[in-house]
Amino acid sequence: MGARRPTLALLALLAGLVGCEREPNTGITREVGYRTGTAEDGYLSNGERGNVQINEIMWAGSVKGTGPDREWDPGDVFIELQNKHPRPIYLTRWQLTVEVGHALDGLDDTARDARSRVTYIIPRREDRQPVQPNEFVVIAARRDGAFEADYYIEDLELPRTHFSITLRDIDDRLIDGGGDTRKPAFAGAFDRVTARSMERIQLIFNNRGNRDGSWHTYSLNDFDTDERGALHVELRDRIRPEWRILTFATPGRPNSPDYSGYISSGSFE
């Protein structure tokens, strides 16, 4: 049997392919690219979702001193981030968006609308270094406040009501989030005596920052003894001494133990 002749449809397709013009190869791809954080790209980095985590939020302020003369400063706040990626990352020009779900205290309707969602740009780190893998870094509002920080955003405000925080990189990629504008703060508190931070629980799976089960309140106390007492001192060494007695948080350090009961324990036997 002889070879079949090409059909008219096939001939038309071949003619179209031969006659069409191809775009020149510009070397541009659609793959996700990385800013390597070197001198060539201006010591800037980008990321991908989850490689930097919002690890602690001190929205409750700080308490200086003790006794009847103690001073509560609700504006002395910080946000702690952790690099979960295996490469160093520069956070310069990354974005933190704070959104308020309920009315801010003391603001009229016009000011409330203007400040219900505020985006802060992370400045260069004070020591100009990248964030190393697994390192914790602190972004604080007060240079003269309770917390020794790696970055300072002097107009940073965290509300004491329903809020969420969103982290995006320099290329506007969504990286992580914490809190929920529909709910009160998941954890942390000012109880008229002490101020305690809101800390992320270390879950391997489903550790989403917008779930209340992913957070707990700083858990240690001055009356803890033995290992807990030593840990209480160790974890707060980046709180300045004047504030350390009644301000309970772990800026720049691993979080305090989780005693919430949210995570079950035991063997697989």
N, C-alpha and C positions, 0 to 999 in steps of 0.2 A: 504494500500500500504506500502510495506516495505521501510526502509531507503535506499537511493541510496548509492552505493559503491563509494568511493573516486576515482576520475579520476587519471590516471597516472601522469598528469601534476601537480595536487595538491599534490600527494604523493612526487614527486620530489622536489617541493618547500618546503614542510615540512622537508624533509630530509636535504635540504641545510641549513635551519634555525637552525636545531638542531646541525649540524656539524660545523657551522661557529664559529670563535673565536671573542669575543667582546673585544674592547679596554678597558684597565683598566680605572676606573674613577679617573682622576687626579685632578678634581676640577676646571679645566680651562674651562671657558665659552667664547663665542664669543661676549658677551655683552660689551658695552662701559664701561670701568672702570674709576674711578676718583682717582687722587692723592689728598688726602684730605688736604694737606698743614700742616700736623702735624709733630711732631718730628720723628715719626716712618718712614715717607717717606721723611725726610730731608727738610721739609718746602718747598716742591715743589708742584705745582699745574698744572693740565692740564685743558682743556676747551672744548667747543663745539662751532660750528659756530655761531657767532653773540653775544656770551656772553661777549666779550670785544670789544669795538668799537673804531676805530680811529676817534677821535672827532674833532681834530684841527691839522693843519699842518702850522707851521711858516717856510716857505721855503725862504721868502724874506729877512731874516736877521734882524738886529737891527740897530737903529740909536741912537747914544749917543750924548747928548748935544742938542744945538739948534743954530740957526743963521749960519753964514758963517763957524764957527768952528766945526760944527756937523760932526760926524764920522759915516759912514755906514760900518757895518761889515756883509758881505754876508754870512759868515760862522757861525754866531751866530743864530742857528736854533733850533727848538724843534718839537717834536711830542707829542701830548696829547692823552691819552687813557682814556676810561671810562669803569668801571666794570658795565655791564648791568645785571649781574647774581645775584641771591639772596643769594650767599655765598661769603665769602672773598676768594680772589685768590692771590697767589704769582706769579709774572711774571718772576721770576728768570729763566734764560736760555730759555725764549721764544725768537722767532726769528722775526726780522724786515728785510724784503728784499726790497731794493730800486732799481728800474730798470729805466734806462734812455732810452727814446725813440729817442732823437736826440743827436748829438755830444756835449760832454762837452767842455766848453770854455777852450782854451789853451792846449789841450791834443793832442798828435799825435795819429796816428791810433792804435799803439800797446797799449798805455795806455788806450785809449778809449775802446778798446775791453775788456781789463782786468777789467775795472771799470763800464761797462754798467749795470752790476747787482751785487750788493754787499749785503751780508747778515750780519746783526749785531746781536749779542747775547745780550739780555738784562741782565745786571748785577743784583746783589742783590740791593734791595732798600736801600737808604741811612740810613733810620731809622729801617731797618730790619722788617718792618711791612707788612702785606698783604694789598691788595687794597680792601677796604670795598665796599659793594654794593652801586652803584651810585656814588662812589668817582671818581674824576678826578685825574690823575697823569701825570707828565710831564717828558719826556725823552729829555734832552738837550745836546748840544755839548760842551758848554763852562761853566766851573765852575766859571770863573770870568766874565761871560757875563751878559746879561740883565735879564736872567730868573732864578728865584728860582725853582729848579727842584727836583724831587724825585729820578731820576736816571740820571747818566751821561755816555754818550758814547762819548769819546773825539775825536774819528775819524769819528763821524757821519757827513755825507754830504748829503745835499738835493739840487738837481739841480734846476736852474732857467729856466727850459725848460720842455719839455714833460717828465712826470715821473709817476710811480705808486709805491705804498707802499703796501706790503703784510705782514700781521701778522699771524704767526703760533705759536702753543703752543709747549711745551717741547717734546711732542710726535708727532710733525710734522703735527698736524691737522690744516687745514685751518680755521682761525677764522674770519678775516675781511680784507678788502682792501680799498684803496683810490687812486684816480687818474687813468689815462689811458695813456700809453706810446704813443698812437696814437694822443693825443690831447695836446695842451698847458695846463698849470696849470689851473684848473677849477676856481679858485678864489685866492684872495690875490694879493699883488703887492708891489713893491717899486717904488714910483712915483718921485724919486729924492729928496723928502723931508721926507715923512713918509714911514714906512714899516707896512704893514697890513697882518694879517694872513688869512688863508683859514679855514673856520669853517663849521662844519657839520650841515645841517638843520635837525630839529627834526621831522621826519616823522614816523607815526605809521606803514605804509605799504610801501614796495618797497624802503626802504631807503638804496639803494645799493651804496657803496662808489665809484664805478667806473662809476657812472652817474653824469654828470656835474650839473644836477638839484638838486643833493643832497648836494651842497655846496654853500656858499656865502662868500663874503669878510667881514671882521670886519666892522661894520656899524656905529659906533658912532664917535663923533668928539669933539674937545675941545670947539667948539662954541655951542654945545648942552646945553640947559638950563633945569631947573626943574628936572623932573624925569630922563630924558635922561642924563643930565650932571652928576647927582649923580651916575647913573649906570655906566657911562664912567669911573669914578674914582674907583668905587667899583670893577669892573671886572678886573682891571689891577693892583691890589695890589700885585701880585707876579712878577711884572716887577720892577726891582730895580730903585730907584729914578733918577739916572743919565741918564737912558734910557727912562723914562716913558713919556716924553713930546712928542716924535715923533715915538715911537714904539707902535703900536696898535694891541693888542692881548689879549687873556683871558687865560693865562696859569693856569691850576689848578682850573678854575672857569667855570660856565656855559657860553655858547656862547652869543655873542651880538645878539640883535634882528634881525630877518630876514625881510628885507624890499624889497626883490627881486620881490615880487608879484607872486612867483611860487606857493604859497599855497593860495587858495581862502578861504574866511571866510563867515560866515553867519549861520543862523539857519536852522533847518530841516522842518520848517513850510511851 
